[in-house]
Amino acid sequence: MIRPASRRGGLALRLGAWAWLALLAVLMRVPAADAAEPGETLQISLLTYGPGELYWERFGHNALLVRDRATGEALVYNYGMFDFAEDDFFWNFVRGRMTYHVGAWPLDEDLPAYVAAGRGAVEQQLDLAPAQRAALRDFLEWNVQPAHARYDYDYFTSNCSTRIRDAIDRALGGALRDQSRGRSRGYTYRMDAVRLLAPQPWLMHVVDLGLGPFADQRLDFWQESFVPMTLASVVRDARIVDDAGATRPLVMAEDTLAENRIAAPPELPADLRWPFLAGGIGIGLALTALARARRYRAARIGFSLAALLVALAAGLGGLVLALLWGFTEHRAAWRNENLLLLDPLCLALLPTWWAAMRPAWRPGRVARMLMLLVLLAAGFAVFSKVLPWFVQQNGHWIALLVPIHVALALALWRQPAPGRAAANIAGDDPEAA
């Protein structure tokens, strides 16, 4: 009797042991099945903010938003951080050695500031694989660390938008670059800068004058993604390929978080050639009329002051352009062909135009030679437009400034040279006492 009982007990023990092993296997498998794949709980979005009213906000802005459904955290990573109070900030700005950095903070602290300023906000949720989301989140966390947060800023090639573009492209293994390279709508850096700054005409004209031929290269969509709104369009059009070889949009959802209450910039810059030509001819005719009426004191003073203003503006403007080219790292300002129009030699003519207030004004040979050099440079600016090496789109500035230089040159050369006989100078002035 003992033996059968022992057999039954052994069988029960074995069955129990197998049951425990099966249960342990299930318990061990459950966490593995339920554990989230790295990046599974993440959602990454591109945030695009519309242009603002301050001059540094005119190009718009963007950031990357990382939401974690497991923790409820929503962090915004922003590559557009700069500090006016930073040591030598303005001196570095002048030299073209600006340093920006990336920062991160909660969405509910970031978005309200843009909404309060009337700037629109659009969120584009990116359809990335979990591993891509995790890799992008890890890169952003690494990049925001103080040791890695700073970068050399450039308006067109290394700004808040291009850094985000590069981060998304890195997560996609170069797919965004491949799809946007070689495709273009014919825009240039200058076209984008001028149209986006159009609401502030004075700044638009200053920037336009300061941009050299670098700004006139035709851009593909990859390069033009330095504009946040263009990057949003590029991302919207991008496609990704899954493991089965099927394609789908990179943007899985797009939501408007805030409506834009600021007028949108124009799609194209204004064509200023004809208005500038009319302005140049009008100013030139006015200078000519004042020069012809020099026998009147008011005309002499008016002509002299106008000529002084033109020479001072042209001379100082040319000096600034020369310094930007020769002594700064503002690559977009190098080889500026407007130096042919804004000539530093104009500064040497200031004494001549000041002397034009006198009834007995007699320009010397040096003044005539300087004016001839200024006029020849301006004339070459016109001729250069037929040469393939001069690609800068400055026809409107040529149309404005060449007639003015011509009018000043004619006014100077019409005056008698020193030593030349002149009848009764005092009697030529009806207002002389």
PAFISE-201927 format. One record per residue (C-alpha): residue number from 1; residue in one letter; chain; x, y, z negated. Coordinates in nm, 2 decimals, padded with zeros to 4 digits, always signed. Layout:
R   k r c      X      Y      Z
R NUM a A      X      Y      Z
...
//
This chain:
R   k r c      X      Y      Z
R   1 m A +00.00 +00.00 +00.00
R   2 i A +00.28 +00.23 -00.07
R   3 r A +00.43 +00.19 +00.28
R   4 p A +00.12 +00.31 +00.47
R   5 a A +00.07 +00.60 +00.24
R   6 s A +00.43 +00.70 +00.30
R   7 r A +00.38 +00.68 +00.67
R   8 r A +00.07 +00.90 +00.65
R   9 g A +00.26 +01.15 +00.44
R  10 g A +00.55 +01.16 +00.68
R  11 l A +00.32 +01.22 +00.97
R  12 a A +00.15 +01.50 +00.79
R  13 l A +00.48 +01.66 +00.71
R  14 r A +00.59 +01.64 +01.07
R  15 l A +00.26 +01.79 +01.19
R  16 g A +00.29 +02.06 +00.94
R  17 a A +00.65 +02.14 +01.04
R  18 w A +00.55 +02.15 +01.41
R  19 a A +00.26 +02.38 +01.32
R  20 w A +00.49 +02.62 +01.13
R  21 l A +00.74 +02.62 +01.42
R  22 a A +00.46 +02.70 +01.66
R  23 l A +00.33 +02.98 +01.44
R  24 l A +00.68 +03.12 +01.40
R  25 a A +00.72 +03.12 +01.77
R  26 v A +00.40 +03.30 +01.82
R  27 l A +00.49 +03.56 +01.55
R  28 m A +00.83 +03.61 +01.71
R  29 r A +00.67 +03.65 +02.06
R  30 v A +00.40 +03.90 +01.95
R  31 p A +00.64 +04.19 +01.87
R  32 a A +00.83 +04.12 +02.19
R  33 a A +00.51 +04.14 +02.39
R  34 d A +00.38 +04.45 +02.20
R  35 a A +00.72 +04.64 +02.19
R  36 a A +00.71 +04.93 +02.44
R  37 e A +00.96 +04.94 +02.72
R  38 p A +01.20 +05.23 +02.68
R  39 g A +01.03 +05.53 +02.83
R  40 e A +00.69 +05.37 +02.83
R  41 t A +00.54 +05.62 +02.59
R  42 l A +00.69 +05.92 +02.77
R  43 q A +00.53 +06.16 +03.02
R  44 i A +00.75 +06.41 +03.20
R  45 s A +00.61 +06.71 +03.38
R  46 l A +00.74 +07.00 +03.57
R  47 l A +00.61 +07.33 +03.44
R  48 t A +00.60 +07.63 +03.68
R  49 y A +00.53 +07.98 +03.55
R  50 g A +00.43 +08.26 +03.79
R  51 p A +00.62 +08.58 +03.83
R  52 g A +00.61 +08.84 +03.55
R  53 e A +00.62 +09.22 +03.55
R  54 l A +00.97 +09.26 +03.41
R  55 y A +01.25 +09.26 +03.67
R  56 w A +01.41 +08.94 +03.55
R  57 e A +01.07 +08.77 +03.56
R  58 r A +01.00 +08.85 +03.93
R  59 f A +01.13 +08.52 +04.06
R  60 g A +00.90 +08.31 +03.83
R  61 h A +01.03 +08.04 +03.59
R  62 n A +01.01 +07.67 +03.53
R  63 a A +01.09 +07.41 +03.27
R  64 l A +01.06 +07.04 +03.21
R  65 l A +00.80 +06.91 +02.96
R  66 v A +00.85 +06.58 +02.78
R  67 r A +00.55 +06.44 +02.60
R  68 d A +00.59 +06.14 +02.37
R  69 r A +00.25 +05.96 +02.32
R  70 a A +00.40 +05.76 +02.03
R  71 t A +00.49 +06.06 +01.82
R  72 g A +00.26 +06.33 +01.97
R  73 e A +00.56 +06.55 +02.03
R  74 a A +00.57 +06.78 +02.34
R  75 l A +00.90 +06.95 +02.40
R  76 v A +00.98 +07.21 +02.67
R  77 y A +01.34 +07.21 +02.81
R  78 n A +01.43 +07.56 +02.95
R  79 y A +01.74 +07.63 +03.15
R  80 g A +01.68 +08.01 +03.17
R  81 m A +01.82 +08.12 +02.83
R  82 f A +02.04 +08.43 +02.81
R  83 d A +02.12 +08.68 +02.53
R  84 f A +02.16 +09.05 +02.59
R  85 a A +02.33 +09.07 +02.25
R  86 e A +02.60 +08.82 +02.35
R  87 d A +02.96 +08.96 +02.34
R  88 d A +03.05 +09.13 +02.67
R  89 f A +02.71 +09.03 +02.83
R  90 f A +02.69 +09.33 +03.05
R  91 w A +03.06 +09.33 +03.14
R  92 n A +03.03 +08.96 +03.24
R  93 f A +02.72 +09.05 +03.43
R  94 v A +02.91 +09.32 +03.63
R  95 r A +03.19 +09.07 +03.70
R  96 g A +02.95 +08.79 +03.80
R  97 r A +03.06 +08.56 +03.52
R  98 m A +02.72 +08.51 +03.35
R  99 t A +02.67 +08.22 +03.12
R 100 y A +02.32 +08.08 +03.06
R 101 h A +02.22 +07.78 +02.84
R 102 v A +01.94 +07.53 +02.80
R 103 g A +01.71 +07.52 +02.49
R 104 a A +01.42 +07.31 +02.38
R 105 w A +01.11 +07.39 +02.17
R 106 p A +00.75 +07.28 +02.13
R 107 l A +00.50 +07.35 +02.41
R 108 d A +00.26 +07.52 +02.17
R 109 e A +00.54 +07.78 +02.10
R 110 d A +00.64 +07.82 +02.46
R 111 l A +00.32 +07.84 +02.67
R 112 p A +00.13 +08.11 +02.47
R 113 a A +00.40 +08.37 +02.55
R 114 y A +00.35 +08.33 +02.92
R 115 v A -00.02 +08.33 +02.89
R 116 a A -00.02 +08.65 +02.69
R 117 a A +00.20 +08.81 +02.96
R 118 g A -00.06 +08.72 +03.23
R 119 r A +00.16 +08.47 +03.40
R 120 g A +00.01 +08.15 +03.54
R 121 a A +00.12 +07.81 +03.44
R 122 v A +00.09 +07.48 +03.64
R 123 e A +00.18 +07.14 +03.51
R 124 q A +00.28 +06.86 +03.75
R 125 q A +00.30 +06.52 +03.59
R 126 l A +00.58 +06.31 +03.75
R 127 d A +00.51 +05.95 +03.84
R 128 l A +00.84 +05.82 +03.72
R 129 a A +00.91 +05.46 +03.61
R 130 p A +00.96 +05.41 +03.23
R 131 a A +01.34 +05.36 +03.28
R 132 q A +01.36 +05.69 +03.48
R 133 r A +01.16 +05.87 +03.21
R 134 a A +01.39 +05.74 +02.94
R 135 a A +01.70 +05.83 +03.14
R 136 l A +01.57 +06.18 +03.21
R 137 r A +01.47 +06.24 +02.85
R 138 d A +01.81 +06.12 +02.73
R 139 f A +01.99 +06.35 +02.97
R 140 l A +01.79 +06.65 +02.85
R 141 e A +01.86 +06.56 +02.49
R 142 w A +02.23 +06.54 +02.57
R 143 n A +02.22 +06.86 +02.77
R 144 v A +02.05 +07.06 +02.49
R 145 q A +02.33 +06.98 +02.25
R 146 p A +02.55 +07.29 +02.17
R 147 a A +02.85 +07.13 +02.32
R 148 h A +02.68 +07.08 +02.66
R 149 a A +02.41 +07.35 +02.67
R 150 r A +02.60 +07.63 +02.84
R 151 y A +02.65 +07.66 +03.21
R 152 d A +02.79 +07.91 +03.47
R 153 y A +02.49 +08.09 +03.62
R 154 d A +02.44 +08.20 +03.98
R 155 y A +02.13 +08.37 +04.10
R 156 f A +02.09 +08.14 +04.40
R 157 t A +02.28 +07.82 +04.35
R 158 s A +02.29 +07.76 +03.97
R 159 n A +01.98 +07.89 +03.79
R 160 c A +01.69 +07.77 +03.58
R 161 s A +01.52 +07.61 +03.88
R 162 t A +01.82 +07.44 +04.05
R 163 r A +01.92 +07.28 +03.72
R 164 i A +01.58 +07.13 +03.68
R 165 r A +01.58 +07.03 +04.05
R 166 d A +01.91 +06.85 +03.99
R 167 a A +01.78 +06.68 +03.67
R 168 i A +01.47 +06.54 +03.85
R 169 d A +01.68 +06.43 +04.15
R 170 r A +01.93 +06.25 +03.92
R 171 a A +01.64 +06.05 +03.77
R 172 l A +01.52 +05.96 +04.12
R 173 g A +01.86 +05.85 +04.24
R 174 g A +01.89 +06.13 +04.50
R 175 a A +01.54 +06.08 +04.66
R 176 l A +01.43 +06.44 +04.61
R 177 r A +01.75 +06.58 +04.77
R 178 d A +01.72 +06.33 +05.06
R 179 q A +01.36 +06.44 +05.13
R 180 s A +01.42 +06.82 +05.11
R 181 r A +01.75 +06.84 +05.29
R 182 g A +01.74 +06.95 +05.65
R 183 r A +01.37 +07.06 +05.63
R 184 s A +01.32 +07.44 +05.65
R 185 r A +01.07 +07.71 +05.70
R 186 g A +01.33 +07.95 +05.81
R 187 y A +01.37 +08.15 +05.49
R 188 t A +01.69 +08.30 +05.36
R 189 y A +01.81 +08.40 +05.02
R 190 r A +01.75 +08.76 +05.12
R 191 m A +01.40 +08.70 +05.24
R 192 d A +01.30 +08.54 +04.91
R 193 a A +01.48 +08.80 +04.70
R 194 v A +01.32 +09.09 +04.89
R 195 r A +00.97 +08.95 +04.89
R 196 l A +00.97 +08.85 +04.53
R 197 l A +01.10 +09.20 +04.42
R 198 a A +00.86 +09.38 +04.65
R 199 p A +00.64 +09.50 +04.35
R 200 q A +00.95 +09.70 +04.23
R 201 p A +01.06 +09.88 +04.55
R 202 w A +01.36 +10.06 +04.40
R 203 l A +01.50 +09.73 +04.27
R 204 m A +01.42 +09.56 +04.60
R 205 h A +01.62 +09.81 +04.80
R 206 v A +01.91 +09.81 +04.56
R 207 v A +01.93 +09.43 +04.58
R 208 d A +01.89 +09.43 +04.96
R 209 l A +02.17 +09.68 +05.00
R 210 g A +02.40 +09.48 +04.77
R 211 l A +02.35 +09.14 +04.94
R 212 g A +02.61 +09.04 +05.21
R 213 p A +02.59 +08.79 +05.49
R 214 f A +02.59 +08.49 +05.24
R 215 a A +02.22 +08.58 +05.17
R 216 d A +02.13 +08.55 +05.54
R 217 q A +02.20 +08.18 +05.59
R 218 r A +01.89 +07.97 +05.68
R 219 l A +01.79 +07.76 +05.39
R 220 d A +01.64 +07.41 +05.37
R 221 f A +01.39 +07.33 +05.11
R 222 w A +01.66 +07.19 +04.88
R 223 q A +01.85 +07.52 +04.87
R 224 e A +01.53 +07.73 +04.86
R 225 s A +01.43 +07.54 +04.54
R 226 f A +01.62 +07.81 +04.36
R 227 v A +01.27 +07.97 +04.35
R 228 p A +01.06 +07.79 +04.09
R 229 m A +00.74 +07.81 +04.30
R 230 t A +00.92 +07.66 +04.60
R 231 l A +01.05 +07.37 +04.38
R 232 a A +00.69 +07.31 +04.27
R 233 s A +00.59 +07.28 +04.64
R 234 v A +00.89 +07.05 +04.71
R 235 v A +00.80 +06.82 +04.42
R 236 r A +00.43 +06.82 +04.52
R 237 d A +00.53 +06.69 +04.87
R 238 a A +00.78 +06.44 +04.75
R 239 r A +00.72 +06.06 +04.78
R 240 i A +00.87 +05.78 +04.59
R 241 v A +00.91 +05.41 +04.69
R 242 d A +00.80 +05.13 +04.44
R 243 d A +00.95 +04.78 +04.41
R 244 a A +00.71 +04.65 +04.67
R 245 g A +00.83 +04.91 +04.93
R 246 a A +00.51 +05.11 +04.92
R 247 t A +00.52 +05.49 +04.89
R 248 r A +00.32 +05.71 +04.66
R 249 p A +00.33 +06.08 +04.56
R 250 l A +00.58 +06.19 +04.30
R 251 v A +00.32 +06.41 +04.14
R 252 m A +00.05 +06.19 +03.98
R 253 a A -00.16 +06.48 +03.85
R 254 e A -00.15 +06.86 +03.87
R 255 d A -00.32 +07.08 +03.62
R 256 t A -00.35 +07.46 +03.59
R 257 l A -00.27 +07.55 +03.22
R 258 a A -00.32 +07.92 +03.27
R 259 e A -00.45 +08.14 +03.55
R 260 n A -00.22 +08.41 +03.69
R 261 r A -00.34 +08.76 +03.61
R 262 i A -00.05 +08.93 +03.79
R 263 a A -00.07 +09.00 +04.16
R 264 a A +00.11 +08.73 +04.36
R 265 p A +00.42 +08.84 +04.56
R 266 p A +00.39 +08.85 +04.94
R 267 e A +00.47 +08.54 +05.14
R 268 l A +00.70 +08.74 +05.37
R 269 p A +00.91 +09.05 +05.32
R 270 a A +00.80 +09.37 +05.49
R 271 d A +00.96 +09.46 +05.83
R 272 l A +01.12 +09.79 +05.74
R 273 r A +01.30 +09.87 +06.07
R 274 w A +01.05 +10.11 +06.22
R 275 p A +00.96 +10.29 +05.89
R 276 f A +01.33 +10.33 +05.82
R 277 l A +01.41 +10.45 +06.17
R 278 a A +01.13 +10.71 +06.14
R 279 g A +01.27 +10.82 +05.80
R 280 g A +01.63 +10.83 +05.94
R 281 i A +01.53 +11.04 +06.24
R 282 g A +01.31 +11.27 +06.02
R 283 i A +01.60 +11.33 +05.78
R 284 g A +01.84 +11.38 +06.06
R 285 l A +01.62 +11.64 +06.23
R 286 a A +01.57 +11.82 +05.90
R 287 l A +01.95 +11.84 +05.85
R 288 t A +01.99 +11.97 +06.20
R 289 a A +01.73 +12.23 +06.15
R 290 l A +01.88 +12.35 +05.83
R 291 a A +02.23 +12.36 +05.99
R 292 r A +02.10 +12.57 +06.28
R 293 a A +01.94 +12.82 +06.04
R 294 r A +02.26 +12.87 +05.84
R 295 r A +02.23 +13.24 +05.88
R 296 y A +01.97 +13.23 +05.61
R 297 r A +02.09 +13.17 +05.26
R 298 a A +01.81 +12.93 +05.17
R 299 a A +01.89 +12.72 +05.47
R 300 r A +02.26 +12.71 +05.39
R 301 i A +02.20 +12.61 +05.03
R 302 g A +01.95 +12.35 +05.14
R 303 f A +02.18 +12.20 +05.40
R 304 s A +02.47 +12.20 +05.16
R 305 l A +02.28 +12.03 +04.88
R 306 a A +02.13 +11.77 +05.12
R 307 a A +02.47 +11.69 +05.27
R 308 l A +02.62 +11.67 +04.92
R 309 l A +02.35 +11.43 +04.81
R 310 v A +02.39 +11.21 +05.12
R 311 a A +02.77 +11.20 +05.09
R 312 l A +02.76 +11.13 +04.72
R 313 a A +02.51 +10.85 +04.76
R 314 a A +02.68 +10.69 +05.06
R 315 g A +03.03 +10.72 +04.91
R 316 l A +02.94 +10.59 +04.56
R 317 g A +02.73 +10.31 +04.72
R 318 g A +03.02 +10.21 +04.94
R 319 l A +03.26 +10.22 +04.65
R 320 v A +03.03 +09.98 +04.45
R 321 l A +03.00 +09.74 +04.75
R 322 a A +03.38 +09.74 +04.79
R 323 l A +03.43 +09.67 +04.42
R 324 l A +03.17 +09.39 +04.43
R 325 w A +03.36 +09.23 +04.71
R 326 g A +03.71 +09.27 +04.59
R 327 f A +03.69 +09.25 +04.21
R 328 t A +03.38 +09.03 +04.11
R 329 e A +03.25 +08.68 +04.15
R 330 h A +02.92 +08.79 +04.30
R 331 r A +02.97 +08.58 +04.61
R 332 a A +02.64 +08.69 +04.76
R 333 a A +02.78 +09.05 +04.77
R 334 w A +03.10 +08.97 +04.95
R 335 r A +03.18 +09.09 +05.30
R 336 n A +02.88 +09.33 +05.29
R 337 e A +02.84 +09.49 +05.63
R 338 n A +02.66 +09.78 +05.47
R 339 l A +03.01 +09.91 +05.40
R 340 l A +03.01 +10.04 +05.76
R 341 l A +02.72 +10.26 +05.66
R 342 l A +02.79 +10.34 +05.30
R 343 d A +03.14 +10.46 +05.35
R 344 p A +03.36 +10.55 +05.05
R 345 l A +03.53 +10.81 +05.28
R 346 c A +03.21 +11.02 +05.24
R 347 l A +03.34 +11.11 +04.89
R 348 a A +03.63 +11.29 +05.05
R 349 l A +03.39 +11.51 +05.24
R 350 l A +03.22 +11.64 +04.92
R 351 p A +03.44 +11.96 +04.92
R 352 t A +03.35 +12.02 +05.28
R 353 w A +02.97 +12.00 +05.22
R 354 w A +03.01 +12.22 +04.91
R 355 a A +03.19 +12.48 +05.11
R 356 a A +02.90 +12.48 +05.36
R 357 m A +02.71 +12.71 +05.12
R 358 r A +02.94 +13.00 +05.23
R 359 p A +02.84 +13.21 +05.53
R 360 a A +03.20 +13.19 +05.66
R 361 w A +03.22 +12.81 +05.64
R 362 r A +03.50 +12.68 +05.87
R 363 p A +03.55 +12.30 +05.85
R 364 g A +03.92 +12.20 +05.87
R 365 r A +04.08 +11.93 +06.09
R 366 v A +04.09 +11.68 +05.81
R 367 a A +03.72 +11.71 +05.75
R 368 r A +03.65 +11.66 +06.12
R 369 m A +03.87 +11.35 +06.13
R 370 l A +03.71 +11.20 +05.82
R 371 m A +03.36 +11.26 +05.96
R 372 l A +03.47 +11.10 +06.29
R 373 l A +03.59 +10.79 +06.10
R 374 v A +03.26 +10.77 +05.91
R 375 l A +03.07 +10.81 +06.24
R 376 l A +03.28 +10.54 +06.42
R 377 a A +03.22 +10.29 +06.14
R 378 a A +02.84 +10.36 +06.16
R 379 g A +02.86 +10.32 +06.54
R 380 f A +03.04 +09.99 +06.50
R 381 a A +02.76 +09.87 +06.26
R 382 v A +02.52 +09.92 +06.55
R 383 f A +02.75 +09.74 +06.80
R 384 s A +02.82 +09.46 +06.56
R 385 k A +02.47 +09.33 +06.58
R 386 v A +02.55 +09.18 +06.93
R 387 l A +02.86 +08.99 +06.79
R 388 p A +02.81 +08.64 +06.65
R 389 w A +03.04 +08.70 +06.35
R 390 f A +02.82 +08.97 +06.20
R 391 v A +02.50 +08.79 +06.08
R 392 q A +02.39 +09.02 +05.81
R 393 q A +02.03 +09.13 +05.85
R 394 n A +02.07 +09.50 +05.78
R 395 g A +01.91 +09.65 +06.09
R 396 h A +01.67 +09.86 +05.89
R 397 w A +01.96 +10.02 +05.70
R 398 i A +02.13 +10.09 +06.03
R 399 a A +01.81 +10.25 +06.16
R 400 l A +01.79 +10.48 +05.85
R 401 l A +02.16 +10.58 +05.80
R 402 v A +02.30 +10.62 +06.15
R 403 p A +02.08 +10.91 +06.25
R 404 i A +02.17 +11.09 +05.92
R 405 h A +02.55 +11.04 +05.99
R 406 v A +02.50 +11.17 +06.34
R 407 a A +02.32 +11.48 +06.22
R 408 l A +02.59 +11.56 +05.97
R 409 a A +02.86 +11.51 +06.23
R 410 l A +02.69 +11.74 +06.47
R 411 a A +02.64 +12.00 +06.21
R 412 l A +03.01 +11.99 +06.11
R 413 w A +03.15 +12.00 +06.47
R 414 r A +02.93 +12.29 +06.57
R 415 q A +03.10 +12.51 +06.32
R 416 p A +03.40 +12.71 +06.44
R 417 a A +03.74 +12.58 +06.34
R 418 p A +03.96 +12.78 +06.10
R 419 g A +04.13 +13.07 +06.28
R 420 r A +03.87 +13.08 +06.55
R 421 a A +03.73 +13.42 +06.61
R 422 a A +03.39 +13.49 +06.47
R 423 a A +03.20 +13.81 +06.51
R 424 n A +03.08 +13.99 +06.20
R 425 i A +03.02 +13.70 +05.96
R 426 a A +02.86 +13.92 +05.70
R 427 g A +02.64 +14.07 +05.97
R 428 d A +02.53 +13.72 +06.07
R 429 d A +02.35 +13.68 +05.73
R 430 p A +02.02 +13.87 +05.74
R 431 e A +02.01 +13.83 +05.36
R 432 a A +02.35 +13.97 +05.29
R 433 a A +02.34 +14.29 +05.09
//
